Amino acid sequence: MLTPQEVSEHAFAKASFGGYNMAMVDEFLDVLTADYTTLYKENATLKAKMKVLVDKVEEYRSTEEAMRKALLTAQKMADELVAQAEAKKAELLKNAETEAKARIAELQQDIRSEQMRLTAAQNATAAYVGKLKELYQHEMDYLNGLSKLSAPAEPVVDQVASAAQDISQSVEKLVAGEAPEEDAEDTVDLGGGAKEKDGGLYAELLELSFSGDEQVVCIAENDACGVDAIQALLGCSIGKGNLLFHMRGKQAFSFYNRATGKSVRLVLRPRPEGMTREESFAYYQAQEPADLFDVKPATIALPEKAKLFDSYRCACCGEVTGANWIRLVGGQKLCLDCAGSYDRFDV
């Protein structure tokens, strides 16, 4: 395409004869040049605008493609998330249902077990109440013969009455539906008011009677209910310092008379094997005290009388503590709880 300058500078050859009027040609060319210049500029402007528009269209197409891909990816991810959520929900529901069924079955089994235990406990309690009533009647019959005991009458009567009251209270608790706190063998020793009638045995061996202070000392080798009987019969107690423990798990008790220096160790003889609790109870009740124990020499030396210690206030917790339980830490008197423990061999 000719430029306006090329049109303006174009020269025509002159003919020898009959040529164009040069003035008119020049004038026409001037007009043509002006119009052509305008058209050329507009064409250039339009081309530039078209190029910009084409670039924009390409850019929009690229953006559209990217957005389309992004939308497809998002849709795919959304579908996957929904599918995963549905699968997770189904799994959770299935697991929850399985656990609920298992828990319900377990609870039902526990209920059945507890019902069986309750029935067994009710039956055992009824039998226990019957045995206690028999024991109570037996002890009440026995109380009528206490005048033959060698121990002073008044303390013995008080102690037996206390034992009878304890038995009565136990019966009332059982009737009320409370479980007994002691097993059958413990009850035998409680009925050990029966051993009370053998206060004569203690008196015969050591010339013992109810201890008002520390003249009678007992060292028990167990912490069963027989210890309670000793406290009731002989007045030995931890507070007075004349009830001590040498824990060996044996039904053995050593007795000392500080006034005479005599001592003896009584060891309960084993009952026949294969007895039920009720049979064991009846067996002990039927025996004479002298037939229940092996009498042996005491193997532990008579302990000294209980000491009285000063008391100090713990510098940490402020609680008053006996001097024999105080530890000196960093110049301060501390109780055992505040002092802590130290053992260099425990690593």
C-alpha positions as CSV (number, residue, x, y, z in Angstrom):
1,M,0.0,0.0,0.0
2,L,1.3,3.5,-1.0
3,T,2.0,5.9,1.8
4,P,0.6,9.5,1.6
5,Q,4.2,10.7,1.0
6,E,4.7,8.3,-2.0
7,V,1.4,9.5,-3.4
8,S,2.4,13.2,-2.9
9,E,5.9,12.7,-4.5
10,H,4.7,10.6,-7.4
11,A,5.5,12.3,-10.7
12,F,3.7,11.8,-14.0
13,A,5.5,11.8,-17.3
14,K,4.5,14.6,-19.6
15,A,3.2,13.6,-23.0
16,S,4.3,15.5,-26.1
17,F,0.9,16.1,-27.2
18,G,-2.5,16.2,-25.4
19,G,-1.1,15.6,-21.9
20,Y,-3.0,16.2,-18.5
21,N,-3.3,19.6,-17.1
22,M,-0.5,19.6,-14.6
23,A,-2.2,22.1,-12.3
24,M,-5.3,20.1,-12.1
25,V,-3.4,16.9,-11.6
26,D,-1.4,18.5,-8.8
27,E,-4.5,19.8,-7.2
28,F,-6.1,16.4,-7.3
29,L,-3.1,14.8,-5.9
30,D,-3.1,17.2,-3.0
31,V,-6.7,16.4,-2.2
32,L,-6.0,12.7,-2.6
33,T,-2.9,12.9,-0.4
34,A,-4.9,14.6,2.3
35,D,-7.7,12.0,2.3
36,Y,-5.3,9.1,1.9
37,T,-3.2,10.4,4.8
38,T,-6.4,10.5,7.0
39,L,-7.3,7.0,5.9
40,Y,-3.8,5.7,6.5
41,K,-3.6,7.2,10.0
42,E,-7.1,5.7,10.9
43,N,-6.0,2.4,9.5
44,A,-2.8,2.4,11.6
45,T,-4.8,3.4,14.7
46,L,-7.4,0.6,14.0
47,K,-4.6,-1.9,13.6
48,A,-3.0,-0.9,16.8
49,K,-6.4,-1.1,18.6
50,M,-7.1,-4.4,17.0
51,K,-3.7,-5.8,18.2
52,V,-4.6,-4.7,21.7
53,L,-8.0,-6.2,21.5
54,V,-6.5,-9.5,20.1
55,D,-4.0,-9.6,23.0
56,K,-6.8,-9.0,25.5
57,V,-8.9,-11.7,23.9
58,E,-6.0,-14.1,24.2
59,E,-5.5,-13.1,27.8
60,Y,-9.2,-13.6,28.5
61,R,-9.1,-16.9,26.8
62,S,-6.1,-18.0,28.9
63,T,-7.8,-16.7,32.1
64,E,-11.0,-18.5,31.1
65,E,-9.2,-21.7,30.6
66,A,-7.4,-21.4,33.9
67,M,-10.7,-20.6,35.7
68,R,-12.3,-23.5,34.0
69,K,-9.6,-25.9,35.1
70,A,-9.7,-24.4,38.6
71,L,-13.5,-24.9,38.7
72,L,-13.1,-28.5,37.5
73,T,-10.4,-29.2,40.1
74,A,-12.5,-27.6,42.9
75,Q,-15.6,-29.5,41.8
76,K,-13.5,-32.7,41.8
77,M,-12.1,-32.0,45.3
78,A,-15.5,-31.1,46.6
79,D,-16.9,-34.4,45.3
80,E,-14.0,-36.3,46.9
81,L,-14.5,-34.4,50.2
82,V,-18.2,-35.2,50.2
83,A,-17.5,-38.9,49.4
84,Q,-14.9,-39.0,52.2
85,A,-17.3,-37.3,54.6
86,E,-20.0,-39.8,53.7
87,A,-17.7,-42.7,54.2
88,K,-16.4,-41.4,57.5
89,K,-20.0,-40.7,58.7
90,A,-21.0,-44.3,57.8
91,E,-17.9,-45.7,59.5
92,L,-18.5,-43.6,62.7
93,L,-22.2,-44.6,62.8
94,K,-21.3,-48.2,62.3
95,N,-18.6,-48.1,65.0
96,A,-20.9,-46.2,67.4
97,E,-23.7,-48.7,66.8
98,T,-21.3,-51.6,67.4
99,E,-19.9,-50.1,70.6
100,A,-23.4,-49.2,71.8
101,K,-24.6,-52.8,71.3
102,A,-21.5,-54.2,73.0
103,R,-21.9,-51.7,75.9
104,I,-25.6,-52.6,76.2
105,A,-24.7,-56.3,76.2
106,E,-22.1,-55.7,78.9
107,L,-24.5,-53.7,81.0
108,Q,-27.1,-56.4,80.7
109,Q,-24.6,-59.0,81.7
110,D,-23.5,-56.8,84.7
111,I,-27.1,-56.4,85.7
112,R,-27.6,-60.2,85.6
113,S,-24.4,-60.7,87.6
114,E,-25.4,-58.1,90.2
115,Q,-28.9,-59.7,90.4
116,M,-27.3,-63.1,91.0
117,R,-24.9,-61.6,93.6
118,L,-27.8,-59.8,95.3
119,T,-29.8,-63.0,95.5
120,A,-26.8,-64.9,96.8
121,A,-26.1,-62.1,99.3
122,Q,-29.7,-62.1,100.5
123,N,-29.6,-65.8,100.9
124,A,-26.3,-65.7,102.7
125,T,-27.5,-62.8,104.9
126,A,-30.6,-64.7,105.9
127,A,-28.5,-67.7,106.8
128,Y,-26.0,-65.4,108.6
129,V,-28.9,-63.8,110.6
130,G,-30.1,-67.2,111.6
131,K,-26.7,-68.3,112.8
132,L,-26.2,-65.0,114.6
133,K,-29.5,-65.5,116.4
134,E,-28.5,-69.0,117.4
135,L,-25.2,-67.6,118.6
136,Y,-26.9,-64.8,120.4
137,Q,-29.2,-67.3,122.2
138,H,-26.2,-69.5,123.0
139,E,-24.3,-66.6,124.5
140,M,-27.2,-65.5,126.5
141,D,-27.5,-69.0,127.9
142,Y,-23.8,-68.9,128.6
143,L,-24.1,-65.7,130.5
144,N,-26.0,-67.5,133.2
145,G,-22.9,-69.5,134.1
146,L,-20.4,-66.6,134.3
147,S,-20.4,-66.7,138.1
148,K,-17.7,-69.5,137.9
149,L,-15.2,-67.3,136.1
150,S,-12.0,-66.4,138.0
151,A,-12.0,-62.8,136.7
152,P,-13.8,-60.1,138.7
153,A,-17.6,-60.4,138.1
154,E,-18.5,-56.8,137.4
155,P,-16.0,-56.1,134.6
156,V,-16.7,-59.5,133.0
157,V,-20.5,-58.8,133.0
158,D,-19.9,-55.4,131.5
159,Q,-17.7,-56.8,128.7
160,V,-20.0,-59.7,128.0
161,A,-23.0,-57.4,127.9
162,S,-21.0,-55.2,125.5
163,A,-20.3,-58.2,123.3
164,A,-24.0,-59.2,123.4
165,Q,-24.9,-55.7,122.4
166,D,-22.4,-55.8,119.5
167,I,-24.0,-59.0,118.3
168,S,-27.4,-57.5,118.6
169,Q,-26.4,-54.5,116.6
170,S,-24.9,-56.8,113.9
171,V,-28.1,-58.7,113.7
172,E,-30.1,-55.4,113.3
173,K,-27.7,-54.3,110.6
174,L,-28.1,-57.5,108.7
175,V,-31.9,-57.4,109.0
176,A,-31.7,-53.8,107.7
177,G,-29.9,-55.2,104.6
178,E,-26.3,-54.2,105.4
179,A,-23.5,-56.6,104.7
180,P,-21.7,-58.1,107.7
181,E,-18.3,-56.5,108.3
182,E,-16.6,-59.6,109.5
183,D,-16.4,-63.1,108.1
184,A,-17.5,-66.3,109.9
185,E,-14.2,-66.9,111.6
186,D,-14.2,-63.3,112.9
187,T,-17.6,-63.9,114.3
188,V,-16.3,-67.0,116.1
189,D,-13.7,-64.8,117.8
190,L,-16.4,-62.3,118.6
191,G,-18.5,-65.0,120.0
192,G,-15.3,-65.3,121.7
193,G,-17.1,-64.0,124.5
194,A,-16.6,-67.8,124.6
195,K,-13.0,-67.2,125.1
196,E,-14.0,-64.7,127.8
197,K,-15.2,-67.6,129.8
198,D,-11.7,-68.8,129.6
199,G,-10.6,-65.8,131.4
200,G,-10.0,-68.7,133.7
201,L,-7.4,-70.0,131.2
202,Y,-5.5,-66.7,131.2
203,A,-5.8,-66.5,135.0
204,E,-4.6,-70.1,135.4
205,L,-1.6,-69.5,133.1
206,L,-0.5,-66.0,134.1
207,E,-2.7,-64.9,137.0
208,L,-4.2,-62.3,134.7
209,S,-7.3,-60.2,135.1
210,F,-8.7,-57.1,133.3
211,S,-5.8,-54.6,132.9
212,G,-6.5,-51.1,134.1
213,D,-3.1,-49.9,133.1
214,E,-0.1,-51.7,131.6
215,Q,0.3,-54.6,134.0
216,V,-1.0,-56.9,131.2
217,V,0.8,-56.8,127.9
218,C,-0.3,-58.6,124.7
219,I,1.8,-59.0,121.5
220,A,-0.4,-60.0,118.6
221,E,1.0,-61.6,115.4
222,N,-2.1,-60.7,113.3
223,D,-4.6,-57.8,113.0
224,A,-7.7,-60.0,112.8
225,C,-10.8,-59.6,115.1
226,G,-9.2,-61.7,117.8
227,V,-7.4,-58.6,118.7
228,D,-10.7,-56.9,119.5
229,A,-11.6,-59.8,121.9
230,I,-8.3,-59.3,123.7
231,Q,-9.0,-55.6,124.1
232,A,-12.4,-56.4,125.5
233,L,-11.3,-59.2,127.8
234,L,-8.0,-58.0,129.1
235,G,-8.1,-54.3,128.6
236,C,-5.1,-54.2,126.3
237,S,-5.1,-51.3,123.9
238,I,-2.7,-49.4,121.6
239,G,-3.4,-46.1,123.4
240,K,-2.2,-47.5,126.8
241,G,0.8,-49.1,125.1
242,N,0.1,-52.6,126.2
243,L,-1.2,-53.9,122.9
244,L,1.7,-54.4,120.4
245,F,2.0,-56.1,117.1
246,H,4.6,-58.5,115.7
247,M,2.9,-59.1,112.3
248,R,3.5,-62.6,111.0
249,G,0.0,-63.5,109.8
250,K,-0.4,-66.2,112.5
251,Q,-3.3,-66.6,115.0
252,A,-0.8,-66.4,117.8
253,F,-0.7,-64.1,120.8
254,S,1.9,-63.6,123.5
255,F,0.7,-62.4,127.0
256,Y,2.9,-60.9,129.7
257,N,2.1,-60.2,133.4
258,R,4.5,-57.3,134.5
259,A,3.6,-57.9,138.1
260,T,4.7,-61.6,138.2
261,G,7.1,-61.6,135.2
262,K,5.2,-64.6,133.8
263,S,4.6,-64.9,130.0
264,V,2.9,-67.4,127.6
265,R,2.3,-67.7,123.9
266,L,-1.1,-69.0,122.7
267,V,-1.3,-70.4,119.1
268,L,-4.7,-71.2,117.7
269,R,-4.9,-74.8,116.6
270,P,-6.1,-75.4,113.0
271,R,-9.7,-76.5,112.5
272,P,-10.5,-79.6,110.5
273,E,-10.2,-79.1,106.8
274,G,-13.2,-78.9,104.4
275,M,-15.5,-77.1,106.8
276,T,-18.0,-74.5,105.6
277,R,-18.1,-71.2,107.3
278,E,-21.1,-72.2,109.3
279,E,-19.5,-75.5,110.3
280,S,-16.3,-73.7,111.3
281,F,-18.3,-71.3,113.4
282,A,-20.1,-74.2,115.2
283,Y,-16.8,-76.0,115.7
284,Y,-15.1,-73.2,117.5
285,Q,-18.2,-72.6,119.7
286,A,-18.3,-76.2,120.7
287,Q,-14.6,-76.4,121.8
288,E,-13.2,-75.7,125.3
289,P,-10.7,-72.8,125.2
290,A,-8.0,-75.0,126.5
291,D,-8.5,-77.3,123.5
292,L,-8.4,-74.4,121.0
293,F,-4.8,-73.2,121.7
294,D,-1.3,-74.7,121.9
295,V,0.4,-73.2,124.9
296,K,4.0,-72.3,124.2
297,P,6.7,-70.2,125.9
298,A,6.8,-66.6,124.7
299,T,9.6,-66.0,122.2
300,I,9.7,-62.2,122.4
301,A,11.1,-60.4,125.4
302,L,8.8,-58.3,127.5
303,P,8.8,-54.8,126.0
304,E,9.5,-51.8,128.2
305,K,6.6,-49.6,129.2
306,A,5.3,-47.0,126.8
307,K,7.3,-43.8,126.8
308,L,6.0,-40.3,126.8
309,F,7.6,-38.0,124.3
310,D,7.6,-34.3,123.9
311,S,5.7,-32.8,121.0
312,Y,7.0,-30.2,118.5
313,R,5.3,-28.1,115.9
314,C,6.3,-29.0,112.3
315,A,8.1,-26.0,110.8
316,C,6.4,-26.7,107.4
317,C,2.8,-27.7,108.0
318,G,2.5,-26.4,111.6
319,E,1.0,-29.6,113.0
320,V,2.1,-30.8,116.4
321,T,4.1,-34.1,116.2
322,G,5.7,-36.4,118.7
323,A,9.4,-36.0,119.1
324,N,10.1,-39.6,118.0
325,W,8.5,-38.8,114.7
326,I,10.3,-35.5,114.1
327,R,13.2,-35.2,111.6
328,L,15.7,-32.4,111.7
329,V,16.1,-31.1,108.1
330,G,18.2,-28.0,107.4
331,G,18.0,-27.0,111.1
332,Q,14.2,-27.2,111.1
333,K,12.0,-29.7,112.9
334,L,9.8,-31.4,110.3
335,C,7.2,-34.2,110.5
336,L,7.7,-37.3,108.3
337,D,5.3,-36.1,105.6
338,C,7.1,-32.8,105.2
339,A,10.6,-34.2,105.6
340,G,10.2,-36.7,102.8
341,S,12.2,-39.9,102.6
342,Y,15.8,-40.6,102.0
343,D,17.3,-43.9,100.9
344,R,20.7,-43.8,99.2
345,F,20.4,-47.5,98.3
346,D,17.1,-47.2,96.4
347,V,18.3,-46.0,93.0
